[in-house]
Amino acid sequence: MKTIDRITFDPEVMGGKPCIRGMRVTVGMIVGLVAVGRTRAEILKLYPYLEDEDITQALIYAAWRTEEVELPLAAV
């Protein structure tokens, strides 16, 4: 799997949501834009401080998260 080194987590930035390189742009924002049909070029125009690789890694991260399995913890 490709290294995901542009996705960061900081409780002080966007409440700890996964963000792009510590900025106030969340993975969810990028995925949402792609989901409604925005192109990479449009996203990069809306957020000129982003790079194409940021979009790629946001999508890779989101896809990876959907494959996780939540296991219930046994009551103690």
C-alpha positions as CSV (number, residue, x, y, z in Angstrom):
1,M,0.0,0.0,0.0
2,K,1.2,3.5,-0.8
3,T,2.4,5.5,2.2
4,I,-0.1,7.9,3.6
5,D,2.1,10.7,4.9
6,R,0.0,13.7,4.2
7,I,-3.0,12.8,6.4
8,T,-2.5,14.3,9.9
9,F,-4.4,14.2,13.2
10,D,-4.3,17.0,15.8
11,P,-6.9,17.6,18.4
12,E,-6.3,21.3,18.0
13,V,-7.1,21.3,14.3
14,M,-10.7,20.5,13.2
15,G,-11.4,18.6,16.4
16,G,-8.9,15.9,15.6
17,K,-10.5,14.9,12.3
18,P,-8.1,13.6,9.6
19,C,-6.7,16.6,7.8
20,I,-4.5,17.3,4.9
21,R,-0.9,18.2,6.1
22,G,-2.2,19.9,9.3
23,M,-4.3,22.4,7.4
24,R,-8.0,23.0,8.1
25,V,-9.0,20.9,5.1
26,T,-10.4,17.5,6.2
27,V,-10.3,14.2,4.3
28,G,-14.1,14.3,4.5
29,M,-14.2,17.7,2.7
30,I,-12.1,16.3,-0.1
31,V,-14.1,13.1,-0.4
32,G,-17.4,15.0,-0.3
33,L,-16.2,17.3,-3.2
34,V,-15.2,14.2,-5.3
35,A,-18.6,12.6,-4.4
36,V,-20.6,15.5,-5.8
37,G,-18.6,15.4,-9.0
38,R,-15.9,18.0,-8.6
39,T,-12.8,17.3,-10.6
40,R,-9.3,17.4,-9.2
41,A,-8.7,20.6,-11.2
42,E,-11.8,22.2,-9.6
43,I,-10.7,21.2,-6.1
44,L,-7.2,22.5,-6.6
45,K,-8.7,25.8,-7.9
46,L,-11.0,26.0,-4.8
47,Y,-8.0,25.2,-2.5
48,P,-4.9,26.5,-4.2
49,Y,-2.7,25.5,-1.3
50,L,-3.5,21.8,-1.9
51,E,-1.5,19.6,-4.2
52,D,-2.8,16.8,-6.4
53,E,-1.1,14.2,-4.2
54,D,-3.2,15.6,-1.2
55,I,-6.3,14.5,-3.1
56,T,-4.9,11.1,-3.9
57,Q,-3.9,10.4,-0.3
58,A,-7.3,11.7,1.0
59,L,-9.1,9.2,-1.3
60,I,-6.6,6.3,-0.3
61,Y,-7.2,7.1,3.4
62,A,-10.9,7.2,3.0
63,A,-11.0,3.9,1.1
64,W,-8.7,2.2,3.7
65,R,-11.0,3.4,6.5
66,T,-14.1,1.9,4.9
67,E,-12.4,-1.5,5.0
68,E,-11.8,-1.4,8.8
69,V,-14.0,-3.7,10.9
70,E,-15.3,-2.5,14.2
71,L,-15.3,-5.2,16.9
72,P,-17.5,-4.8,20.0
73,L,-15.7,-5.0,23.3
74,A,-17.0,-7.5,25.8
75,A,-18.6,-6.0,28.9
76,V,-16.5,-6.5,32.0
